[in-house]
Every structure is written in structure tokens, then in C-alpha cells.
Amino acid sequence: MVIDGSILAENEAVTGILEEYEGQIVLCLDEESVYMDMDILNELLLKDPVIHLTENAAIALCDSEDLDEIGETLKGITENEIVLLGNDLSALYIHGEDKVYQASSAGKMKDMSGVQEVHIAAYITAVYSGLRTEKALAFAGSCASLLASSYRTVFSDKETNLQKNLMITSIMK
């Protein structure tokens, strides 16, 4: 289950869902959601979710701008994977002692709305398709940077085919 941090404002809805759900949770946090309802956030963190967060959310949550320090703090919050999406669309994956950094493939960024959502959706798709972490992050970064470089909210057919081919090529290697 992917939970967008904005749902933290809806106390009753989240509490009911969390009580019944036993599967894996992916928690997506942005800077605003870090400051919402700390009781719900703490309850979610007890479920040991995969955490996907923006650089600004990480800075706010950990009260630090040092990536190594942020990584150590986040490892104390969950035993699961952490994906930190940088403001430049780079990504840092942390799981236990494993750290994987993916440099940004973004060109000129025009619109960042929806980029975090596209990044996590592409990352989850890639991981469940069998890609290793490095390739999953690269695929997610490519999808996110494609969206950020446009004012459109939907990929064109050409862009969709490009992403499909990137996924196929990554799986086949």
C-alpha cells in the first residue's frame, strides 16, 4: 500500500486503515506532510514502512542538511528501504548498510508537480519487475525527469514508448 503523506491530515481514515492492514507500506513524505499529525506519522512508522521522501522532507524530519547524518537518522526510524529524492532529482537508496546513489538525469526542470509520485510509482514498478536497485533508481529518475522537463501531466506516446523500452532493456541486461 502506498500512502501519500498528505493523508496524515485525515486522522480517522488513516487509523482505521492501519489497524486492519498487514502488508507492506510505502510512505511518501514531502515537506508539508512531515509537519502534519505526528501521532499518525508515528503509528505509520511502527509498521516499518519503505520510506520515500523528498530532500526537503528529510531535512525537516531529521533537522539536518548532511546526507550521511540524514541517512543514519532515517535508518533508526525504519528497518526497511529508504529512498531520498533530491531536489535535483538525484536519488539516494538506503537499506541497512547498503547505500546506492543515482545521479540526476534531469535536464532543465519546468514543473515539479507530480514528480515525487511518478518517481515512487516508477521505482516500485521497476523493483517488482525484478530490476536491481541501481537500475530501478535510474528508471525512476528517467521517468521523473521526463515529467519535470515538461508542463504536461501525461507522457506522449513517444515518451511512453521510450520508458517502456528503457524498462525492457534494463530487465534484459
C-alpha positions in Angstrom: 0.0 0.0 0.0 1.4 3.4 -1.0 0.4 6.1 1.5 0.8 9.7 0.4 1.9 11.9 3.4 -0.9 14.3 2.7 -3.3 11.7 4.2 -1.8 12.4 7.6 -4.2 15.2 7.9 -7.1 12.7 7.9 -6.7 11.1 11.3 -9.8 8.8 11.4 -9.3 7.4 7.8 -5.7 6.5 8.4 -6.2 5.0 11.8 -8.9 2.6 10.5 -6.8 1.5 7.6 -3.7 1.0 9.6 -5.5 -1.2 12.2 -6.6 -3.7 9.5 -3.7 -3.7 7.0 -1.0 -6.3 7.5 1.0 -5.9 4.2 4.0 -3.7 3.1 3.5 0.0 3.3 5.3 2.6 1.2 5.1 6.0 2.9 5.7 9.0 0.7 6.6 12.2 2.6 7.1 15.7 1.4 8.0 18.7 3.5 4.4 19.5 4.4 3.4 16.0 5.5 6.3 15.9 7.9 4.6 18.6 10.0 1.0 17.2 9.9 -0.2 14.7 12.5 2.8 13.3 14.5 0.6 10.6 16.1 -0.4 9.2 12.8 3.1 9.5 11.4 4.5 7.6 14.5 1.8 4.9 14.1 2.8 4.5 10.4 6.5 4.3 11.3 5.7 1.5 13.7 4.6 -0.5 10.7 8.2 -0.3 9.4 7.3 1.1 6.0 9.5 1.7 3.0 10.0 5.5 3.2 10.1 7.6 0.0 10.8 11.2 0.8 11.9 14.4 -0.7 15.1 16.1 0.2 13.2 19.0 1.9 11.2 16.4 3.9 14.3 14.7 5.0 15.9 17.9 6.2 12.8 18.9 8.1 12.3 15.4 9.6 16.0 14.9 10.6 16.8 18.6 11.4 20.0 18.3 9.3 21.2 19.1 5.8 24.1 16.5 5.9 23.0 13.5 3.8 25.1 11.0 5.8 23.5 12.3 9.0 20.1 12.2 7.5 20.7 8.6 6.4 21.7 7.5 9.8 18.7 9.1 11.4 16.3 7.6 8.9 17.9 4.1 9.4 16.9 4.5 13.1 13.3 5.1 12.0 12.7 2.1 9.8 14.4 -1.2 9.1 13.1 -1.1 5.6 14.3 0.7 2.5 14.6 4.5 2.3 14.6 6.4 -1.0 15.5 10.0 -0.7 14.6 12.1 -3.8 16.9 15.1 -4.2 15.7 18.5 -5.3 17.8 18.0 -8.5 16.1 14.5 -9.0 19.1 12.6 -7.8 18.2 9.7 -5.5 19.8 8.0 -2.5 18.7 4.5 -1.5 19.5 3.3 2.0 18.8 -0.1 3.4 20.8 -1.3 6.4 24.4 -0.7 5.5 23.7 -0.6 1.7 23.7 2.9 0.1 23.1 3.5 -3.6 23.3 6.9 -5.1 21.8 7.7 -8.5 22.9 11.0 -10.0 20.3 13.2 -11.6 19.5 12.7 -15.2 17.3 15.8 -15.3 17.8 18.5 -17.8 16.0 21.8 -17.5 13.2 21.4 -15.0 10.0 23.2 -15.7 7.3 21.8 -13.4 8.0 19.6 -10.3 4.3 18.9 -9.6 3.7 15.2 -9.5 7.4 14.3 -9.8 7.6 12.5 -6.5 4.6 10.5 -7.3 5.9 9.5 -10.7 9.3 8.6 -9.1 7.9 6.3 -6.5 5.5 4.7 -8.9 8.3 4.0 -11.4 10.6 2.8 -8.7 8.0 0.3 -7.3 7.2 -0.9 -10.9 10.9 -1.4 -11.6 11.6 -3.2 -8.3 8.6 -5.5 -8.8 9.8 -6.2 -12.4 13.0 -7.6 -11.0 15.4 -4.7 -11.5 18.3 -4.3 -9.2 18.3 -1.1 -7.0 20.7 0.8 -9.3 18.6 0.2 -12.4 15.3 0.8 -10.6 16.5 4.2 -9.4 17.8 5.0 -12.9 14.4 4.1 -14.4 12.5 6.1 -11.8 14.9 9.1 -12.3 14.3 8.9 -16.0 10.5 8.9 -15.6 10.6 11.7 -13.1 13.0 13.9 -15.1 10.8 13.4 -18.2 7.8 14.7 -16.3 9.8 17.6 -14.7 11.0 18.8 -18.1 7.5 19.4 -19.3 4.4 21.3 -18.3 2.3 18.4 -19.4 0.9 15.9 -16.9 0.8 12.9 -19.3 3.6 11.4 -21.3 3.2 11.5 -25.1 3.2 8.2 -27.0 6.8 8.7 -27.9 7.8 9.3 -24.3 5.8 6.3 -23.1 7.5 4.0 -25.7 10.9 5.4 -24.7 10.2 4.5 -21.0 8.8 1.1 -22.0 12.0 0.4 -24.0 14.2 1.6 -21.1 12.4 -0.9 -18.8 12.6 -3.8 -21.2 16.3 -3.1 -21.9 17.0 -2.9 -18.1 15.2 -6.2 -17.5 17.0 -8.0 -20.3 20.5 -7.0 -19.2 
